Amino acid sequence: QRYYQLIRDNFNIGVFQNAAKWFNVEPEEGDIYWTSAERTTKWALANGLAMRGHCVFWSCGRFVPQWQKDMSDAELRRVIERRCREVANFFAGRVDEWDLNNEMLHCRWYRDRLGDEIVGDMFRWFKQANPEAVLTLNDFNILNNRYRSALDEYIAQAREFMNKGYALGGINCQSHSWAGVTNIGFVKCARLGLLGGA
């Protein structure tokens, strides 16, 4: 109860860690398990917290279920579209902001299999199912003072997607931080300023 109260007292939004990731929700094709994500969502909303969705897809090859790797390209496209529509419909009106395809600077399994245009299809299919959804980018090491090139690449990626007409509604930066490594002042003043100005 102390943990729950700490959350209520200090936060106004929750984010799934792994509960909504595809490999957890559907470890085998058709064996869909929303229990953990549903429990988290219900608790957050009942306690005055909004929820953000993380994530619809994660293109890190070691986290792509084997049943997807065994599919033909046509079958894979079919289940990707199904996944978009299932997530959008299941959470509509409760979780309407989602990291669409996690860590695309570092992971590209779906693009390597199906071509870069699959990203546009993901945006389109999700928005068809839930036109009110806000779809975002998400990546790591974006604001760290050791990786200026990642920030530049992230800005370029966002601009590329907007230029292609993708329904990009925002950008997120994972905050994996460690004492003695992350300079919070630098992040706030230098990196966020660059990102906001882009």
C-alpha positions as CSV (number, residue, x, y, z in Angstrom):
1,Q,0.0,0.0,0.0
2,R,2.9,2.4,0.7
3,Y,4.1,1.8,-2.9
4,Y,0.7,2.5,-4.3
5,Q,0.4,5.7,-2.2
6,L,3.9,6.8,-3.4
7,I,2.7,6.6,-7.0
8,R,-0.6,8.5,-6.3
9,D,1.3,11.2,-4.4
10,N,4.1,11.8,-7.0
11,F,2.9,10.9,-10.5
12,N,0.0,11.8,-12.8
13,I,0.8,9.4,-15.7
14,G,1.7,5.7,-16.0
15,V,3.6,3.9,-18.7
16,F,3.6,0.1,-19.4
17,Q,7.1,-1.4,-19.0
18,N,6.6,-4.8,-20.7
19,A,3.0,-5.6,-20.1
20,A,1.8,-4.5,-23.5
21,K,4.8,-5.6,-25.6
22,W,3.9,-8.1,-28.3
23,F,6.1,-10.9,-27.1
24,N,4.4,-10.8,-23.7
25,V,0.9,-10.3,-25.0
26,E,1.0,-13.0,-27.7
27,P,3.9,-15.4,-27.0
28,E,2.3,-17.9,-29.5
29,E,0.1,-16.9,-32.4
30,G,-3.5,-16.4,-31.2
31,D,-2.7,-16.9,-27.5
32,I,-3.4,-13.4,-26.5
33,Y,-2.9,-12.3,-22.9
34,W,-3.9,-8.8,-21.9
35,T,-4.4,-9.5,-18.2
36,S,-1.3,-7.6,-16.9
37,A,-1.8,-4.6,-19.1
38,E,-5.5,-4.5,-18.3
39,R,-4.9,-4.7,-14.6
40,T,-2.3,-1.9,-14.8
41,T,-4.7,0.3,-16.8
42,K,-7.6,-0.2,-14.5
43,W,-5.6,0.6,-11.4
44,A,-4.1,3.8,-13.0
45,L,-7.4,5.2,-14.2
46,A,-9.1,4.4,-11.0
47,N,-6.4,6.3,-9.1
48,G,-6.4,9.4,-11.3
49,L,-3.4,8.6,-13.5
50,A,-3.5,8.7,-17.3
51,M,-1.8,5.9,-19.1
52,R,0.6,6.0,-22.1
53,G,1.0,2.9,-24.2
54,H,4.4,1.3,-24.6
55,C,4.8,-0.2,-27.1
56,V,2.8,-1.5,-30.1
57,F,6.0,-2.9,-31.8
58,W,9.6,-3.5,-30.9
59,S,11.9,-4.3,-33.8
60,C,14.6,-5.7,-31.6
61,G,15.2,-9.1,-33.3
62,R,15.7,-11.0,-30.0
63,F,12.3,-9.9,-28.8
64,V,10.4,-10.7,-31.9
65,P,8.5,-14.0,-31.3
66,Q,9.7,-17.0,-33.2
67,W,6.3,-17.6,-34.7
68,Q,6.5,-14.3,-36.5
69,K,10.0,-15.1,-37.8
70,D,8.7,-18.4,-39.3
71,M,6.0,-16.6,-41.3
72,S,6.0,-15.6,-44.9
73,D,6.2,-11.8,-45.6
74,A,2.5,-11.8,-46.5
75,E,1.5,-13.6,-43.3
76,L,3.7,-11.2,-41.3
77,R,2.1,-8.1,-42.8
78,R,-1.3,-9.6,-41.9
79,V,-0.5,-10.1,-38.2
80,I,1.1,-6.7,-38.0
81,E,-2.1,-5.1,-39.3
82,R,-4.1,-7.3,-36.9
83,R,-1.9,-6.2,-34.0
84,C,-2.4,-2.5,-34.8
85,R,-6.2,-2.9,-34.9
86,E,-6.3,-5.1,-31.7
87,V,-4.2,-2.7,-29.6
88,A,-6.1,0.4,-30.9
89,N,-9.5,-1.1,-30.3
90,F,-8.8,-2.8,-27.0
91,F,-7.5,0.4,-25.3
92,A,-9.5,3.1,-27.2
93,G,-10.7,5.8,-24.9
94,R,-8.4,4.6,-22.1
95,V,-4.9,4.5,-23.6
96,D,-4.8,6.7,-26.7
97,E,-1.1,7.6,-26.8
98,W,1.3,4.9,-28.0
99,D,5.0,4.4,-28.8
100,L,4.3,2.9,-32.2
101,N,7.6,1.1,-33.0
102,N,10.1,1.2,-30.2
103,E,13.8,2.2,-30.6
104,M,13.8,2.5,-34.4
105,L,17.2,4.1,-34.4
106,H,18.7,0.9,-32.9
107,C,16.3,-1.8,-34.1
108,R,14.9,-2.5,-37.5
109,W,13.8,-6.2,-37.7
110,Y,10.4,-5.5,-39.3
111,R,11.9,-3.0,-41.8
112,D,14.6,-5.5,-42.8
113,R,12.0,-8.2,-43.4
114,L,9.3,-6.1,-45.1
115,G,11.0,-2.8,-46.2
116,D,11.0,0.6,-44.8
117,E,7.4,1.2,-46.0
118,I,6.1,-1.1,-43.2
119,V,6.5,1.8,-40.8
120,G,4.0,3.9,-42.8
121,D,1.6,1.0,-42.9
122,M,1.8,0.7,-39.1
123,F,0.9,4.3,-38.6
124,R,-1.9,4.0,-41.1
125,W,-3.4,0.8,-39.7
126,F,-3.4,2.1,-36.2
127,K,-4.9,5.4,-37.1
128,Q,-7.6,3.7,-39.1
129,A,-8.6,1.7,-36.1
130,N,-8.4,4.7,-33.6
131,P,-8.3,8.1,-35.4
132,E,-7.9,9.8,-31.9
133,A,-4.7,8.0,-31.1
134,V,-1.5,9.9,-30.7
135,L,1.4,7.9,-32.1
136,T,5.0,8.7,-31.0
137,L,8.6,7.8,-31.5
138,N,10.6,6.5,-28.6
139,D,14.3,5.8,-28.2
140,F,17.2,5.8,-25.8
141,N,20.5,7.7,-25.4
142,I,18.9,10.7,-27.1
143,L,19.5,13.2,-24.3
144,N,22.8,11.8,-23.0
145,N,25.7,14.2,-23.3
146,R,27.9,11.4,-24.7
147,Y,25.7,10.8,-27.8
148,R,25.1,14.0,-29.8
149,S,24.9,12.0,-33.0
150,A,21.9,10.0,-31.7
151,L,20.0,13.3,-31.1
152,D,20.8,14.4,-34.6
153,E,19.6,11.1,-36.0
154,Y,16.5,11.2,-33.9
155,I,15.6,14.7,-35.2
156,A,16.3,13.5,-38.8
157,Q,14.1,10.5,-38.3
158,A,11.2,12.5,-37.0
159,R,11.5,15.0,-39.9
160,E,11.7,12.1,-42.4
161,F,8.5,10.6,-41.1
162,M,6.6,13.9,-41.1
163,N,7.8,14.6,-44.6
164,K,6.4,11.2,-45.6
165,G,3.0,12.2,-44.1
166,Y,3.1,9.7,-41.3
167,A,0.7,10.6,-38.4
168,L,3.5,11.3,-36.0
169,G,2.1,12.9,-32.9
170,G,5.2,13.3,-30.7
171,I,8.6,12.2,-29.7
172,N,9.7,10.5,-26.4
173,C,13.1,10.0,-24.9
174,Q,13.7,7.0,-22.6
175,S,15.3,8.1,-19.3
176,H,17.7,5.4,-18.4
177,S,19.8,7.4,-16.0
178,W,22.6,6.4,-13.6
179,A,24.1,8.4,-10.8
180,G,27.4,9.9,-11.8
181,V,26.8,9.4,-15.5
182,T,23.7,11.6,-16.4
183,N,24.2,15.3,-16.1
184,I,20.7,16.5,-15.5
185,G,21.5,20.2,-16.0
186,F,23.1,19.4,-19.4
187,V,20.1,17.3,-20.4
188,K,17.6,20.0,-19.4
189,C,19.5,23.0,-20.9
190,A,21.4,21.6,-23.9
191,R,19.7,18.5,-25.2
192,L,16.0,19.4,-24.5
193,G,16.7,22.8,-26.0
194,L,18.0,21.3,-29.2
195,L,15.2,18.8,-29.4
196,G,12.5,21.4,-28.8
197,G,14.0,23.8,-31.3
198,A,14.0,21.2,-34.0
